[in-house]
């Protein structure tokens, strides 16, 4: 099974914002990524709009022809925007407002009722929902009980330990992916996946539907060019 590649364009928006104009043009960048083979575009608007702005979400919905995935913490402002834009997928993350980046999965047990309400609200708009989560059986069971369509494994710990002992680093995700199949939960993954570790993660994770990659891919594009980089990542996911 080929795993889909969704490109997170937050860093492109950060570069644009640094000059206060529309260079680079993130709408053109998103369309170019699709033309080079990306299966989707991911954005993660933060409350301070330091990279992707809320307006960008509305604009991107008009031009993205593959799949638009919007990530974020489900406060009322975020949910209002997502329900209006109606992306193909919404990935819910438990970030505090000032978080630099997503660095942990949901506690789906203590947040069970809250997540059930949010998942239901989004699904009523025909939006597929994914919960950002650690590879923990109890958290996966509780995620299933929220009614979510998918989970997205937080892969930061795997990426951190990959160069030390990759066989140990992958084991929790390997076990959790098998369990997700048993309880019929779709699997996405993201955070610090790159050209070094992506193929190994893909080969050792059952039924991996989609990965969302931004920071590493944009870094690689500085050296290899965006078209080459998209194809390099795509080859690893076949």
KEGU-905565 format. One record per residue (C-alpha): x, z, y. Coordinates in nm, 2 decimals, padded with zeros to 4 digits, m for minus. Layout:
BEGIN
(atom (X, Z, Y)) ...
REM end
This chain:
BEGIN
(atom (00.00, 00.00, 00.00)) (atom (00.13, m00.09, 00.35)) (atom (00.11, 00.20, 00.59)) (atom (m00.01, 00.11, 00.94)) (atom (00.22, 00.16, 01.24)) (atom (00.07, 00.29, 01.56)) (atom (00.30, 00.29, 01.86)) (atom (00.28, 00.58, 02.10)) (atom (00.34, 00.44, 02.45)) (atom (00.37, 00.77, 02.64)) (atom (00.74, 00.72, 02.72)) (atom (00.66, 00.38, 02.87)) (atom (00.41, 00.54, 03.10)) (atom (00.66, 00.81, 03.19)) (atom (00.90, 00.54, 03.29)) (atom (00.63, 00.37, 03.50)) (atom (00.53, 00.69, 03.67)) (atom (00.89, 00.77, 03.77)) (atom (00.88, 00.49, 04.03)) (atom (00.52, 00.53, 04.14)) (atom (00.42, 00.17, 04.07)) (atom (00.31, m00.04, 03.77)) (atom (00.65, m00.13, 03.63)) (atom (00.66, m00.14, 03.34)) (atom (00.30, m00.25, 03.29)) (atom (00.17, m00.04, 03.00)) (atom (m00.12, m00.27, 02.94)) (atom (00.12, m00.57, 02.89)) (atom (00.35, m00.35, 02.68)) (atom (00.06, m00.25, 02.45)) (atom (m00.05, m00.61, 02.41)) (atom (00.31, m00.72, 02.34)) (atom (00.35, m00.45, 02.08)) (atom (00.04, m00.58, 01.90)) (atom (00.17, m00.94, 01.92)) (atom (00.50, m00.82, 01.76)) (atom (00.31, m00.66, 01.47)) (atom (00.20, m00.31, 01.57)) (atom (m00.12, m00.21, 01.39)) (atom (m00.23, 00.02, 01.67)) (atom (m00.16, 00.19, 02.00)) (atom (m00.14, 00.57, 02.05)) (atom (m00.16, 00.76, 02.37)) (atom (m00.15, 01.14, 02.44)) (atom (m00.27, 01.22, 02.79)) (atom (m00.16, 01.57, 02.91)) (atom (m00.36, 01.78, 03.16)) (atom (m00.09, 01.71, 03.42)) (atom (m00.09, 01.33, 03.35)) (atom (00.29, 01.33, 03.35)) (atom (00.30, 01.01, 03.15)) (atom (m00.03, 00.86, 03.03)) (atom (m00.30, 00.90, 03.28)) (atom (m00.67, 00.94, 03.20)) (atom (m00.75, 00.61, 03.37)) (atom (m00.50, 00.44, 03.13)) (atom (m00.73, 00.53, 02.84)) (atom (m01.02, 00.34, 02.99)) (atom (m00.79, 00.04, 03.07)) (atom (m00.63, 00.03, 02.73)) (atom (m00.97, 00.03, 02.55)) (atom (m01.03, m00.31, 02.72)) (atom (m00.71, m00.47, 02.60)) (atom (m00.62, m00.32, 02.27)) (atom (m00.73, m00.55, 01.99)) (atom (m00.60, m00.35, 01.69)) (atom (m00.67, 00.03, 01.69)) (atom (m00.66, 00.27, 01.98)) (atom (m00.57, 00.63, 01.89)) (atom (m00.61, 00.90, 02.15)) (atom (m00.44, 01.23, 02.09)) (atom (m00.49, 01.56, 02.27)) (atom (m00.62, 01.91, 02.29)) (atom (m01.00, 01.90, 02.29)) (atom (m01.09, 02.07, 02.61)) (atom (m01.40, 01.95, 02.79)) (atom (m01.22, 01.71, 03.02)) (atom (m01.05, 01.54, 02.72)) (atom (m01.36, 01.52, 02.51)) (atom (m01.56, 01.37, 02.79)) (atom (m01.30, 01.10, 02.84)) (atom (m01.27, 01.03, 02.46)) (atom (m01.65, 01.01, 02.42)) (atom (m01.67, 00.76, 02.71)) (atom (m01.38, 00.54, 02.60)) (atom (m01.47, 00.56, 02.23)) (atom (m01.13, 00.48, 02.07)) (atom (m01.11, 00.39, 01.70)) (atom (m00.95, 00.73, 01.63)) (atom (m00.91, 01.07, 01.80)) (atom (m00.63, 01.29, 01.68)) (atom (m00.69, 01.66, 01.78)) (atom (m00.38, 01.87, 01.85)) (atom (m00.36, 02.24, 01.92)) (atom (m00.12, 02.21, 02.21)) (atom (m00.12, 02.46, 02.50)) (atom (m00.17, 02.29, 02.84)) (atom (00.20, 02.31, 02.93)) (atom (00.34, 02.21, 02.60)) (atom (00.64, 01.97, 02.62)) (atom (00.54, 01.81, 02.29)) (atom (00.32, 01.88, 01.99)) (atom (00.52, 02.13, 01.77)) (atom (00.27, 02.28, 01.52)) (atom (m00.05, 02.21, 01.34)) (atom (m00.39, 02.36, 01.37)) (atom (m00.49, 02.69, 01.23)) (atom (m00.80, 02.54, 01.08)) (atom (m00.92, 02.87, 00.94)) (atom (m00.94, 03.07, 01.27)) (atom (m01.05, 02.76, 01.46)) (atom (m01.30, 02.65, 01.19)) (atom (m01.63, 02.67, 01.40)) (atom (m01.47, 02.52, 01.71)) (atom (m01.33, 02.23, 01.52)) (atom (m01.65, 02.16, 01.33)) (atom (m01.83, 02.13, 01.66)) (atom (m01.57, 01.90, 01.81)) (atom (m01.54, 01.68, 01.50)) (atom (m01.92, 01.64, 01.48)) (atom (m01.94, 01.55, 01.85)) (atom (m01.67, 01.27, 01.82)) (atom (m01.81, 01.13, 01.49)) (atom (m02.16, 01.10, 01.66)) (atom (m01.98, 00.84, 01.88)) (atom (m01.84, 00.66, 01.57)) (atom (m01.49, 00.79, 01.64)) (atom (m01.27, 00.86, 01.34)) (atom (m01.12, 01.21, 01.37)) (atom (m00.78, 01.33, 01.25)) (atom (m00.65, 01.69, 01.27)) (atom (m00.28, 01.75, 01.34)) (atom (m00.18, 01.99, 01.06)) (atom (00.10, 02.15, 00.86)) (atom (00.13, 02.08, 00.49)) (atom (m00.04, 02.40, 00.38)) (atom (m00.31, 02.40, 00.11)) (atom (m00.53, 02.67, 00.28)) (atom (m00.52, 02.48, 00.61)) (atom (m00.61, 02.16, 00.43)) (atom (m00.91, 02.32, 00.26)) (atom (m01.03, 02.45, 00.59)) (atom (m00.96, 02.11, 00.76)) (atom (m01.18, 01.95, 00.49)) (atom (m01.46, 02.19, 00.57)) (atom (m01.46, 02.08, 00.94)) (atom (m01.58, 01.74, 00.83)) (atom (m01.27, 01.56, 00.96)) (atom (m01.20, 01.21, 00.83)) (atom (m00.82, 01.25, 00.82)) (atom (m00.53, 01.48, 00.88)) (atom (m00.20, 01.40, 01.05)) (atom (00.09, 01.58, 00.90)) (atom (00.32, 01.74, 01.16)) (atom (00.65, 01.60, 01.04)) (atom (00.89, 01.78, 01.27)) (atom (01.02, 02.02, 01.01)) (atom (01.08, 01.73, 00.76)) (atom (01.27, 01.53, 01.03)) (atom (01.48, 01.84, 01.13)) (atom (01.59, 01.91, 00.77)) (atom (01.61, 01.55, 00.64)) (atom (01.98, 01.53, 00.71)) (atom (02.05, 01.86, 00.54)) (atom (01.86, 01.83, 00.21)) (atom (01.59, 01.56, 00.22)) (atom (01.47, 01.65, m00.13)) (atom (01.37, 02.00, m00.02)) (atom (01.25, 01.88, 00.32)) (atom (00.99, 01.64, 00.17)) (atom (00.86, 01.87, m00.10)) (atom (00.58, 02.04, 00.10)) (atom (00.45, 01.70, 00.22)) (atom (00.47, 01.55, m00.12)) (atom (00.27, 01.83, m00.27)) (atom (00.02, 01.83, 00.02)) (atom (m00.04, 01.46, 00.00)) (atom (m00.13, 01.48, m00.37)) (atom (m00.38, 01.76, m00.28)) (atom (m00.53, 01.55, 00.00)) (atom (m00.60, 01.28, m00.25)) (atom (m00.78, 01.53, m00.47)) (atom (m01.01, 01.65, m00.19)) (atom (m01.05, 01.31, m00.03)) (atom (m00.87, 01.36, 00.30)) (atom (m00.71, 01.05, 00.46)) (atom (m00.34, 01.10, 00.55)) (atom (m00.16, 01.01, 00.88)) (atom (00.18, 01.14, 00.99)) (atom (00.38, 01.17, 01.30)) (atom (00.65, 01.35, 01.50)) (atom (01.03, 01.27, 01.49)) (atom (00.99, 01.00, 01.22)) (atom (01.26, 00.73, 01.28)) (atom (01.45, 00.45, 01.12)) (atom (01.66, 00.69, 00.91)) (atom (01.38, 00.90, 00.76)) (atom (01.07, 00.69, 00.76)) (atom (01.12, 00.50, 00.44)) (atom (01.20, 00.81, 00.24)) (atom (00.89, 00.99, 00.38)) (atom (00.67, 00.69, 00.30)) (atom (00.80, 00.66, m00.06)) (atom (00.74, 01.02, m00.13)) (atom (00.40, 01.07, 00.03)) (atom (00.08, 00.95, m00.16)) (atom (m00.17, 00.73, 00.02)) (atom (00.00, 00.74, 00.36)) (atom (m00.25, 00.55, 00.58)) (atom (m00.08, 00.55, 00.92)) (atom (00.22, 00.68, 01.11)) (atom (00.23, 00.73, 01.49)) (atom (00.58, 00.69, 01.64)) (atom (00.68, 00.68, 02.00)) (atom (00.99, 00.86, 02.12)) (atom (01.23, 00.73, 01.85)) (atom (01.08, 00.38, 01.86)) (atom (01.13, 00.35, 02.23)) (atom (01.48, 00.48, 02.20)) (atom (01.56, 00.22, 01.94)) (atom (01.41, m00.05, 02.15)) (atom (01.68, 00.02, 02.42)) (atom (01.93, m00.10, 02.17)) (atom (01.75, m00.36, 01.95)) (atom (01.47, m00.49, 02.18)) (atom (01.11, m00.40, 02.13)) (atom (01.01, m00.70, 01.91)) (atom (01.30, m00.64, 01.67)) (atom (01.23, m00.27, 01.67)) (atom (00.86, m00.31, 01.58)) (atom (00.96, m00.53, 01.29)) (atom (01.23, m00.29, 01.17)) (atom (00.97, m00.01, 01.15)) (atom (00.71, m00.23, 00.99)) (atom (00.95, m00.33, 00.71)) (atom (01.01, 00.03, 00.62)) (atom (00.63, 00.08, 00.58)) (atom (00.57, m00.20, 00.33)) 
REM end
